[in-house]
Protein backbone atom coordinates (compact mmCIF):
# COMPACT_ATOMS: atom_id res chain seq x y z
CA UNK A 1 0.00 0.00 0.00
CA UNK A 2 2.87 2.36 0.81
CA UNK A 3 4.28 1.86 -2.67
CA UNK A 4 0.89 2.57 -4.26
CA UNK A 5 0.43 5.75 -2.22
CA UNK A 6 3.92 6.81 -3.14
CA UNK A 7 3.08 6.39 -6.84
CA UNK A 8 -0.05 8.51 -6.40
CA UNK A 9 1.91 11.14 -4.54
CA UNK A 10 4.82 11.30 -6.98
CA UNK A 11 3.04 10.97 -10.32
CA UNK A 12 -0.77 11.11 -10.11
CA UNK A 13 -1.37 14.27 -8.06
CA UNK A 14 1.43 16.28 -9.73
CA UNK A 15 -0.16 15.56 -13.12
CA UNK A 16 -3.62 16.69 -11.95
CA UNK A 17 -2.17 19.84 -10.38
CA UNK A 18 -0.14 20.64 -13.49
CA UNK A 19 -3.20 20.15 -15.75
CA UNK A 20 -5.39 22.46 -13.66
CA UNK A 21 -2.63 25.06 -13.41
CA UNK A 22 -1.92 24.93 -17.14
CA UNK A 23 -5.54 25.29 -18.29
CA UNK A 24 -6.39 28.05 -15.81
CA UNK A 25 -3.09 29.89 -16.26
CA UNK A 26 -3.13 29.77 -20.06
CA UNK A 27 -6.77 30.88 -20.16
CA UNK A 28 -6.05 33.79 -17.81
CA UNK A 29 -3.09 35.01 -19.87
CA UNK A 30 -5.16 34.66 -23.07
CA UNK A 31 -7.99 36.68 -21.54
CA UNK A 32 -5.69 39.33 -20.04
CA UNK A 33 -3.44 40.03 -23.02
CA UNK A 34 -5.64 39.34 -26.04
CA UNK A 35 -9.22 39.90 -24.82
CA UNK A 36 -9.13 42.46 -22.01
CA UNK A 37 -6.06 44.60 -22.70
CA UNK A 38 -5.85 43.81 -26.45
CA UNK A 39 -2.06 44.19 -26.40
CA UNK A 40 -1.70 42.40 -29.75
CA UNK A 41 -3.53 40.10 -32.12
CA UNK A 42 -2.60 36.53 -32.98
CA UNK A 43 -3.98 34.01 -35.41
CA UNK A 44 -6.87 32.24 -33.68
CA UNK A 45 -5.61 28.82 -34.80
CA UNK A 46 -2.30 29.48 -33.02
CA UNK A 47 -3.86 30.72 -29.78
CA UNK A 48 -6.70 28.19 -29.50
CA UNK A 49 -5.10 25.08 -31.00
CA UNK A 50 -1.37 25.01 -31.64
CA UNK A 51 -0.02 26.80 -28.56
CA UNK A 52 -1.98 24.59 -26.10
CA UNK A 53 -0.56 21.51 -27.80
CA UNK A 54 3.01 22.82 -27.96
CA UNK A 55 2.98 23.98 -24.34
CA UNK A 56 1.43 20.69 -23.22
CA UNK A 57 4.38 18.88 -24.80
CA UNK A 58 6.91 21.19 -23.14
CA UNK A 59 5.32 20.88 -19.70
CA UNK A 60 5.02 17.12 -20.02
CA UNK A 61 8.64 16.72 -21.08
CA UNK A 62 9.88 18.97 -18.27
CA UNK A 63 7.66 17.83 -15.39
CA UNK A 64 5.99 14.51 -16.26
CA UNK A 65 8.70 12.67 -18.18
CA UNK A 66 11.19 12.66 -15.24
CA UNK A 67 8.47 11.24 -12.99
CA UNK A 68 7.65 8.51 -15.48
CA UNK A 69 11.25 7.32 -15.12
CA UNK A 70 10.28 6.16 -11.62
CA UNK A 71 8.00 3.53 -13.16
CA UNK A 72 9.10 0.06 -14.30
CA UNK A 73 7.88 -0.30 -17.88
CA UNK A 74 8.08 -3.70 -19.56
CA UNK A 75 8.38 -2.26 -23.08
CA UNK A 76 10.76 0.56 -24.00
CA UNK A 77 8.14 2.52 -25.93
CA UNK A 78 5.55 2.41 -23.11
CA UNK A 79 7.01 5.48 -21.41
CA UNK A 80 6.56 7.53 -24.58
CA UNK A 81 2.98 6.26 -24.86
CA UNK A 82 2.26 7.47 -21.32
CA UNK A 83 3.86 10.81 -22.12
CA UNK A 84 1.72 11.12 -25.25
CA UNK A 85 -1.45 10.41 -23.25
CA UNK A 86 -0.44 13.01 -20.66
CA UNK A 87 -0.01 15.62 -23.39
CA UNK A 88 -3.46 14.99 -24.83
CA UNK A 89 -5.13 14.93 -21.41
CA UNK A 90 -3.71 18.41 -20.79
CA UNK A 91 -4.14 19.87 -24.27
CA UNK A 92 -7.75 18.92 -25.01
CA UNK A 93 -9.42 20.65 -22.00
CA UNK A 94 -7.24 23.70 -22.64
CA UNK A 95 -8.39 23.85 -26.28
CA UNK A 96 -12.05 23.56 -25.24
CA UNK A 97 -11.48 26.22 -22.57
CA UNK A 98 -10.19 28.69 -25.17
CA UNK A 99 -13.32 28.14 -27.27
CA UNK A 100 -15.44 28.74 -24.18
CA UNK A 101 -13.45 31.88 -23.37
CA UNK A 102 -14.02 33.13 -26.90
CA UNK A 103 -17.79 32.72 -26.82
CA UNK A 104 -18.41 33.77 -23.23
CA UNK A 105 -16.43 37.05 -23.49
CA UNK A 106 -17.71 38.01 -26.95
CA UNK A 107 -19.97 41.07 -26.96
CA UNK A 108 -23.03 41.59 -29.14
CA UNK A 109 -23.52 44.85 -31.09
CA UNK A 110 -26.90 45.86 -32.49
CA UNK A 111 -26.81 47.54 -35.90
CA UNK A 112 -29.66 49.02 -37.88
CA UNK A 113 -27.77 47.88 -41.00
CA UNK A 114 -24.28 46.97 -42.14
CA UNK A 115 -23.67 50.65 -42.95
CA UNK A 116 -23.24 51.31 -39.21
CA UNK A 117 -20.50 48.68 -38.88
CA UNK A 118 -17.57 51.07 -38.75
CA UNK A 119 -19.32 53.54 -36.43
CA UNK A 120 -18.81 51.19 -33.49
CA UNK A 121 -15.85 49.58 -31.78
CA UNK A 122 -15.18 46.07 -33.08
CA UNK A 123 -16.97 43.31 -31.20
CA UNK A 124 -17.27 39.60 -31.88
CA UNK A 125 -21.01 39.35 -32.54
CA UNK A 126 -23.52 41.50 -34.43
CA UNK A 127 -27.24 41.59 -35.07
CA UNK A 128 -28.60 43.42 -38.11
CA UNK A 129 -32.11 44.84 -38.06
CA UNK A 130 -32.02 45.15 -41.84
CA UNK A 131 -29.83 43.29 -44.33
CA UNK A 132 -29.56 41.94 -47.83
CA UNK A 133 -27.14 39.10 -48.58
CA UNK A 134 -26.31 39.15 -52.30
CA UNK A 135 -26.01 35.62 -53.75
CA UNK A 136 -25.34 36.82 -57.29
CA UNK A 137 -22.02 38.67 -56.95
CA UNK A 138 -20.17 36.18 -54.81
CA UNK A 139 -16.54 35.13 -54.58
CA UNK A 140 -15.42 31.48 -54.67
CA UNK A 141 -12.30 29.79 -53.34
CA UNK A 142 -11.63 26.07 -53.87
CA UNK A 143 -9.21 24.12 -51.69
CA UNK A 144 -7.62 20.67 -51.62
CA UNK A 145 -5.60 19.67 -48.56
CA UNK A 146 -3.85 16.39 -47.81
CA UNK A 147 -4.15 15.35 -44.16
CA UNK A 148 -4.06 12.30 -41.91
CA UNK A 149 -1.36 9.82 -41.03
CA UNK A 150 0.76 8.97 -44.08
CA UNK A 151 -1.24 11.57 -46.09
CA UNK A 152 -4.19 9.20 -46.26
CA UNK A 153 -6.99 11.77 -46.51
CA UNK A 154 -7.88 14.48 -49.00
CA UNK A 155 -10.02 17.34 -47.69
CA UNK A 156 -12.04 19.15 -50.33
CA UNK A 157 -13.48 22.55 -49.49
CA UNK A 158 -15.46 25.28 -51.22
CA UNK A 159 -15.42 28.73 -49.61
CA UNK A 160 -18.11 31.21 -50.65
CA UNK A 161 -18.13 34.90 -49.69
CA UNK A 162 -21.35 36.88 -50.19
CA UNK A 163 -21.48 40.69 -49.91
CA UNK A 164 -23.71 42.16 -47.20
CA UNK A 165 -25.80 45.27 -47.90
CA UNK A 166 -28.51 47.20 -46.09
CA UNK A 167 -30.97 46.59 -48.90
CA UNK A 168 -31.04 45.09 -52.37
CA UNK A 169 -30.79 48.43 -54.20
CA UNK A 170 -27.36 49.04 -52.61
CA UNK A 171 -25.91 46.03 -54.42
CA UNK A 172 -26.47 47.76 -57.78
CA UNK A 173 -24.05 50.63 -57.17
CA UNK A 174 -22.10 50.13 -53.89
CA UNK A 175 -19.08 48.12 -52.87
CA UNK A 176 -19.39 45.62 -50.04
CA UNK A 177 -18.59 46.76 -46.50
CA UNK A 178 -18.52 43.18 -45.13
CA UNK A 179 -18.87 39.58 -46.24
CA UNK A 180 -21.02 36.61 -45.25
CA UNK A 181 -19.18 33.29 -45.34
CA UNK A 182 -20.37 29.82 -46.25
CA UNK A 183 -18.19 26.70 -46.30
CA UNK A 184 -18.77 23.26 -47.84
CA UNK A 185 -16.36 20.43 -47.00
CA UNK A 186 -15.92 16.75 -47.74
CA UNK A 187 -13.17 14.23 -47.03
CA UNK A 188 -12.17 11.38 -49.34
CA UNK A 189 -9.33 8.88 -49.48
CA UNK A 190 -6.10 10.24 -50.88
CA UNK A 191 -5.21 6.75 -52.12
CA UNK A 192 -7.70 6.92 -54.98
CA UNK A 193 -6.46 7.10 -58.55
CA UNK A 194 -6.02 10.67 -59.88
CA UNK A 195 -9.00 10.36 -62.25
CA UNK A 196 -11.19 9.09 -59.38
CA UNK A 197 -10.16 12.01 -57.16
CA UNK A 198 -10.88 14.48 -59.94
CA UNK A 199 -14.32 12.94 -60.50
CA UNK A 200 -15.11 13.08 -56.79
CA UNK A 201 -13.97 16.70 -56.60
CA UNK A 202 -16.20 17.71 -59.51
CA UNK A 203 -19.13 15.86 -57.91
CA UNK A 204 -18.42 17.64 -54.62
CA UNK A 205 -18.41 21.05 -56.31
CA UNK A 206 -21.68 20.31 -58.14
CA UNK A 207 -23.37 19.11 -54.95
CA UNK A 208 -22.12 22.13 -52.98
CA UNK A 209 -23.34 24.62 -55.57
CA UNK A 210 -26.75 22.91 -55.70
CA UNK A 211 -27.01 23.23 -51.91
CA UNK A 212 -25.89 26.85 -52.15
CA UNK A 213 -28.67 27.60 -54.65
CA UNK A 214 -31.19 26.34 -52.08
CA UNK A 215 -29.60 28.34 -49.25
CA UNK A 216 -31.54 31.16 -47.59
CA UNK A 217 -28.76 33.39 -46.21
CA UNK A 218 -31.25 35.74 -44.56
CA UNK A 219 -32.28 33.13 -41.97
CA UNK A 220 -29.40 33.89 -39.59
CA UNK A 221 -30.04 35.11 -36.04
CA UNK A 222 -26.74 36.94 -35.55
CA UNK A 223 -23.28 37.14 -37.12
CA UNK A 224 -19.85 36.29 -35.76
CA UNK A 225 -16.89 38.39 -36.86
CA UNK A 226 -13.99 36.10 -37.77
CA UNK A 227 -10.66 36.76 -36.11
CA UNK A 228 -7.42 36.07 -37.99
CA UNK A 229 -7.44 32.33 -38.78
CA UNK A 230 -7.11 29.91 -41.66
CA UNK A 231 -10.89 30.02 -42.15
CA UNK A 232 -10.88 33.81 -42.42
CA UNK A 233 -7.94 33.71 -44.85
CA UNK A 234 -9.76 31.31 -47.17
CA UNK A 235 -13.00 33.31 -47.09
CA UNK A 236 -11.11 36.56 -47.64
CA UNK A 237 -9.46 35.00 -50.69
CA UNK A 238 -12.93 34.13 -51.92
CA UNK A 239 -14.20 37.68 -51.31
CA UNK A 240 -11.30 39.10 -53.32
CA UNK A 241 -12.66 37.30 -56.39
CA UNK A 242 -15.96 39.17 -56.24
CA UNK A 243 -16.41 42.36 -58.33
CA UNK A 244 -17.71 44.10 -55.18
CA UNK A 245 -14.56 43.59 -53.11
CA UNK A 246 -12.63 46.60 -51.81
CA UNK A 247 -9.35 46.17 -49.97
CA UNK A 248 -10.12 48.59 -47.12
CA UNK A 249 -13.12 46.54 -45.99
CA UNK A 250 -12.08 42.99 -45.06
CA UNK A 251 -14.60 42.06 -42.37
CA UNK A 252 -15.76 38.46 -42.70
CA UNK A 253 -18.80 37.15 -40.84
CA UNK A 254 -20.11 33.64 -40.25
CA UNK A 255 -23.86 33.22 -39.64
CA UNK A 256 -25.24 31.83 -36.39
CA UNK A 257 -28.68 30.29 -36.32
CA UNK A 258 -29.25 29.62 -32.61
CA UNK A 259 -30.24 32.25 -30.00
CA UNK A 260 -27.34 34.38 -28.82
CA UNK A 261 -27.85 33.11 -25.26
CA UNK A 262 -27.04 29.58 -26.45
CA UNK A 263 -23.67 30.50 -27.97
CA UNK A 264 -21.64 28.72 -25.27
CA UNK A 265 -23.36 25.40 -25.89
CA UNK A 266 -22.06 22.77 -23.48
CA UNK A 267 -18.40 23.83 -23.58
CA UNK A 268 -18.13 24.39 -19.81
CA UNK A 269 -19.58 20.94 -19.14
CA UNK A 270 -17.15 19.38 -21.60
CA UNK A 271 -14.19 21.03 -19.86
CA UNK A 272 -15.29 19.42 -16.58
CA UNK A 273 -15.92 16.07 -18.29
CA UNK A 274 -12.47 16.08 -19.86
CA UNK A 275 -10.86 16.78 -16.48
CA UNK A 276 -12.76 13.91 -14.86
CA UNK A 277 -12.07 11.52 -17.75
CA UNK A 278 -8.43 12.57 -17.79
CA UNK A 279 -8.07 11.95 -14.05
CA UNK A 280 -9.64 8.49 -14.38
CA UNK A 281 -7.58 7.52 -17.44
CA UNK A 282 -4.34 8.62 -15.78
CA UNK A 283 -5.27 6.72 -12.61
CA UNK A 284 -5.99 3.51 -14.55
CA UNK A 285 -2.76 3.84 -16.52
CA UNK A 286 -0.76 4.16 -13.31
CA UNK A 287 -2.42 1.04 -11.92
CA UNK A 288 -1.03 -0.95 -14.84
CA UNK A 289 2.62 -0.28 -14.09
CA UNK A 290 4.67 -0.68 -10.93
CA UNK A 291 6.77 1.89 -9.21
CA UNK A 292 10.51 1.38 -9.25
CA UNK A 293 11.14 1.33 -5.51
CA UNK A 294 14.86 1.91 -6.00
CA UNK A 295 14.11 5.32 -7.53
CA UNK A 296 12.30 6.53 -4.40
CA UNK A 297 14.62 5.17 -1.73
CA UNK A 298 16.69 7.87 -0.08
CA UNK A 299 20.34 7.82 -1.07
CA UNK A 300 22.87 6.94 1.56
CA UNK A 301 25.28 9.66 2.41
C-alpha positions as CSV (number, residue, x, y, z in Angstrom):
1,X,0.0,0.0,0.0
2,X,2.9,2.4,0.8
3,X,4.3,1.9,-2.7
4,X,0.9,2.6,-4.3
5,X,0.4,5.8,-2.2
6,X,3.9,6.8,-3.1
7,X,3.1,6.4,-6.8
8,X,0.0,8.5,-6.4
9,X,1.9,11.1,-4.5
10,X,4.8,11.3,-7.0
11,X,3.0,11.0,-10.3
12,X,-0.8,11.1,-10.1
13,X,-1.4,14.3,-8.1
14,X,1.4,16.3,-9.7
15,X,-0.2,15.6,-13.1
16,X,-3.6,16.7,-11.9
17,X,-2.2,19.8,-10.4
18,X,-0.1,20.6,-13.5
19,X,-3.2,20.1,-15.8
20,X,-5.4,22.5,-13.7
21,X,-2.6,25.1,-13.4
22,X,-1.9,24.9,-17.1
23,X,-5.5,25.3,-18.3
24,X,-6.4,28.0,-15.8
25,X,-3.1,29.9,-16.3
26,X,-3.1,29.8,-20.1
27,X,-6.8,30.9,-20.2
28,X,-6.0,33.8,-17.8
29,X,-3.1,35.0,-19.9
30,X,-5.2,34.7,-23.1
31,X,-8.0,36.7,-21.5
32,X,-5.7,39.3,-20.0
33,X,-3.4,40.0,-23.0
34,X,-5.6,39.3,-26.0
35,X,-9.2,39.9,-24.8
36,X,-9.1,42.5,-22.0
37,X,-6.1,44.6,-22.7
38,X,-5.8,43.8,-26.4
39,X,-2.1,44.2,-26.4
40,X,-1.7,42.4,-29.8
41,X,-3.5,40.1,-32.1
42,X,-2.6,36.5,-33.0
43,X,-4.0,34.0,-35.4
44,X,-6.9,32.2,-33.7
45,X,-5.6,28.8,-34.8
46,X,-2.3,29.5,-33.0
47,X,-3.9,30.7,-29.8
48,X,-6.7,28.2,-29.5
49,X,-5.1,25.1,-31.0
50,X,-1.4,25.0,-31.6
51,X,0.0,26.8,-28.6
52,X,-2.0,24.6,-26.1
53,X,-0.6,21.5,-27.8
54,X,3.0,22.8,-28.0
55,X,3.0,24.0,-24.3
56,X,1.4,20.7,-23.2
57,X,4.4,18.9,-24.8
58,X,6.9,21.2,-23.1
59,X,5.3,20.9,-19.7
60,X,5.0,17.1,-20.0
61,X,8.6,16.7,-21.1
62,X,9.9,19.0,-18.3
63,X,7.7,17.8,-15.4
64,X,6.0,14.5,-16.3
65,X,8.7,12.7,-18.2
66,X,11.2,12.7,-15.2
67,X,8.5,11.2,-13.0
68,X,7.7,8.5,-15.5
69,X,11.3,7.3,-15.1
70,X,10.3,6.2,-11.6
71,X,8.0,3.5,-13.2
72,X,9.1,0.1,-14.3
73,X,7.9,-0.3,-17.9
74,X,8.1,-3.7,-19.6
75,X,8.4,-2.3,-23.1
76,X,10.8,0.6,-24.0
77,X,8.1,2.5,-25.9
78,X,5.6,2.4,-23.1
79,X,7.0,5.5,-21.4
80,X,6.6,7.5,-24.6
81,X,3.0,6.3,-24.9
82,X,2.3,7.5,-21.3
83,X,3.9,10.8,-22.1
84,X,1.7,11.1,-25.2
85,X,-1.5,10.4,-23.3
86,X,-0.4,13.0,-20.7
87,X,0.0,15.6,-23.4
88,X,-3.5,15.0,-24.8
89,X,-5.1,14.9,-21.4
90,X,-3.7,18.4,-20.8
91,X,-4.1,19.9,-24.3
92,X,-7.8,18.9,-25.0
93,X,-9.4,20.7,-22.0
94,X,-7.2,23.7,-22.6
95,X,-8.4,23.9,-26.3
96,X,-12.0,23.6,-25.2
97,X,-11.5,26.2,-22.6
98,X,-10.2,28.7,-25.2
99,X,-13.3,28.1,-27.3
100,X,-15.4,28.7,-24.2
101,X,-13.4,31.9,-23.4
102,X,-14.0,33.1,-26.9
103,X,-17.8,32.7,-26.8
104,X,-18.4,33.8,-23.2
105,X,-16.4,37.0,-23.5
106,X,-17.7,38.0,-26.9
107,X,-20.0,41.1,-27.0
108,X,-23.0,41.6,-29.1
109,X,-23.5,44.9,-31.1
110,X,-26.9,45.9,-32.5
111,X,-26.8,47.5,-35.9
112,X,-29.7,49.0,-37.9
113,X,-27.8,47.9,-41.0
114,X,-24.3,47.0,-42.1
115,X,-23.7,50.6,-42.9
116,X,-23.2,51.3,-39.2
117,X,-20.5,48.7,-38.9
118,X,-17.6,51.1,-38.8
119,X,-19.3,53.5,-36.4
120,X,-18.8,51.2,-33.5
121,X,-15.8,49.6,-31.8
122,X,-15.2,46.1,-33.1
123,X,-17.0,43.3,-31.2
124,X,-17.3,39.6,-31.9
125,X,-21.0,39.4,-32.5
126,X,-23.5,41.5,-34.4
127,X,-27.2,41.6,-35.1
128,X,-28.6,43.4,-38.1
129,X,-32.1,44.8,-38.1
130,X,-32.0,45.1,-41.8
131,X,-29.8,43.3,-44.3
132,X,-29.6,41.9,-47.8
133,X,-27.1,39.1,-48.6
134,X,-26.3,39.1,-52.3
135,X,-26.0,35.6,-53.8
136,X,-25.3,36.8,-57.3
137,X,-22.0,38.7,-56.9
138,X,-20.2,36.2,-54.8
139,X,-16.5,35.1,-54.6
140,X,-15.4,31.5,-54.7
141,X,-12.3,29.8,-53.3
142,X,-11.6,26.1,-53.9
143,X,-9.2,24.1,-51.7
144,X,-7.6,20.7,-51.6
145,X,-5.6,19.7,-48.6
146,X,-3.9,16.4,-47.8
147,X,-4.2,15.4,-44.2
148,X,-4.1,12.3,-41.9
149,X,-1.4,9.8,-41.0
150,X,0.8,9.0,-44.1
151,X,-1.2,11.6,-46.1
152,X,-4.2,9.2,-46.3
153,X,-7.0,11.8,-46.5
154,X,-7.9,14.5,-49.0
155,X,-10.0,17.3,-47.7
156,X,-12.0,19.2,-50.3
157,X,-13.5,22.6,-49.5
158,X,-15.5,25.3,-51.2
159,X,-15.4,28.7,-49.6
160,X,-18.1,31.2,-50.6
161,X,-18.1,34.9,-49.7
162,X,-21.3,36.9,-50.2
163,X,-21.5,40.7,-49.9
164,X,-23.7,42.2,-47.2
165,X,-25.8,45.3,-47.9
166,X,-28.5,47.2,-46.1
167,X,-31.0,46.6,-48.9
168,X,-31.0,45.1,-52.4
169,X,-30.8,48.4,-54.2
170,X,-27.4,49.0,-52.6
171,X,-25.9,46.0,-54.4
172,X,-26.5,47.8,-57.8
173,X,-24.1,50.6,-57.2
174,X,-22.1,50.1,-53.9
175,X,-19.1,48.1,-52.9
176,X,-19.4,45.6,-50.0
177,X,-18.6,46.8,-46.5
178,X,-18.5,43.2,-45.1
179,X,-18.9,39.6,-46.2
180,X,-21.0,36.6,-45.3
181,X,-19.2,33.3,-45.3
182,X,-20.4,29.8,-46.2
183,X,-18.2,26.7,-46.3
184,X,-18.8,23.3,-47.8
185,X,-16.4,20.4,-47.0
186,X,-15.9,16.8,-47.7
187,X,-13.2,14.2,-47.0
188,X,-12.2,11.4,-49.3
189,X,-9.3,8.9,-49.5
190,X,-6.1,10.2,-50.9
191,X,-5.2,6.8,-52.1
192,X,-7.7,6.9,-55.0
193,X,-6.5,7.1,-58.5
194,X,-6.0,10.7,-59.9
195,X,-9.0,10.4,-62.2
196,X,-11.2,9.1,-59.4
197,X,-10.2,12.0,-57.2
198,X,-10.9,14.5,-59.9
199,X,-14.3,12.9,-60.5
200,X,-15.1,13.1,-56.8
201,X,-14.0,16.7,-56.6
202,X,-16.2,17.7,-59.5
203,X,-19.1,15.9,-57.9
204,X,-18.4,17.6,-54.6
205,X,-18.4,21.1,-56.3
206,X,-21.7,20.3,-58.1
207,X,-23.4,19.1,-55.0
208,X,-22.1,22.1,-53.0
209,X,-23.3,24.6,-55.6
210,X,-26.7,22.9,-55.7
211,X,-27.0,23.2,-51.9
212,X,-25.9,26.9,-52.2
213,X,-28.7,27.6,-54.7
214,X,-31.2,26.3,-52.1
215,X,-29.6,28.3,-49.3
216,X,-31.5,31.2,-47.6
217,X,-28.8,33.4,-46.2
218,X,-31.3,35.7,-44.6
219,X,-32.3,33.1,-42.0
220,X,-29.4,33.9,-39.6
221,X,-30.0,35.1,-36.0
222,X,-26.7,36.9,-35.6
223,X,-23.3,37.1,-37.1
224,X,-19.8,36.3,-35.8
225,X,-16.9,38.4,-36.9
226,X,-14.0,36.1,-37.8
227,X,-10.7,36.8,-36.1
228,X,-7.4,36.1,-38.0
229,X,-7.4,32.3,-38.8
230,X,-7.1,29.9,-41.7
231,X,-10.9,30.0,-42.1
232,X,-10.9,33.8,-42.4
233,X,-7.9,33.7,-44.9
234,X,-9.8,31.3,-47.2
235,X,-13.0,33.3,-47.1
236,X,-11.1,36.6,-47.6
237,X,-9.5,35.0,-50.7
238,X,-12.9,34.1,-51.9
239,X,-14.2,37.7,-51.3
240,X,-11.3,39.1,-53.3
241,X,-12.7,37.3,-56.4
242,X,-16.0,39.2,-56.2
243,X,-16.4,42.4,-58.3
244,X,-17.7,44.1,-55.2
245,X,-14.6,43.6,-53.1
246,X,-12.6,46.6,-51.8
247,X,-9.3,46.2,-50.0
248,X,-10.1,48.6,-47.1
249,X,-13.1,46.5,-46.0
250,X,-12.1,43.0,-45.1
251,X,-14.6,42.1,-42.4
252,X,-15.8,38.5,-42.7
253,X,-18.8,37.1,-40.8
254,X,-20.1,33.6,-40.2
255,X,-23.9,33.2,-39.6
256,X,-25.2,31.8,-36.4
257,X,-28.7,30.3,-36.3
258,X,-29.3,29.6,-32.6
259,X,-30.2,32.2,-30.0
260,X,-27.3,34.4,-28.8
261,X,-27.9,33.1,-25.3
262,X,-27.0,29.6,-26.5
263,X,-23.7,30.5,-28.0
264,X,-21.6,28.7,-25.3
265,X,-23.4,25.4,-25.9
266,X,-22.1,22.8,-23.5
267,X,-18.4,23.8,-23.6
268,X,-18.1,24.4,-19.8
269,X,-19.6,20.9,-19.1
270,X,-17.1,19.4,-21.6
271,X,-14.2,21.0,-19.9
272,X,-15.3,19.4,-16.6
273,X,-15.9,16.1,-18.3
274,X,-12.5,16.1,-19.9
275,X,-10.9,16.8,-16.5
276,X,-12.8,13.9,-14.9
277,X,-12.1,11.5,-17.7
278,X,-8.4,12.6,-17.8
279,X,-8.1,11.9,-14.1
280,X,-9.6,8.5,-14.4
281,X,-7.6,7.5,-17.4
282,X,-4.3,8.6,-15.8
283,X,-5.3,6.7,-12.6
284,X,-6.0,3.5,-14.6
285,X,-2.8,3.8,-16.5
286,X,-0.8,4.2,-13.3
287,X,-2.4,1.0,-11.9
288,X,-1.0,-1.0,-14.8
289,X,2.6,-0.3,-14.1
290,X,4.7,-0.7,-10.9
291,X,6.8,1.9,-9.2
292,X,10.5,1.4,-9.3
293,X,11.1,1.3,-5.5
294,X,14.9,1.9,-6.0
295,X,14.1,5.3,-7.5
296,X,12.3,6.5,-4.4
297,X,14.6,5.2,-1.7
298,X,16.7,7.9,-0.1
299,X,20.3,7.8,-1.1
300,X,22.9,6.9,1.6
301,X,25.3,9.7,2.4
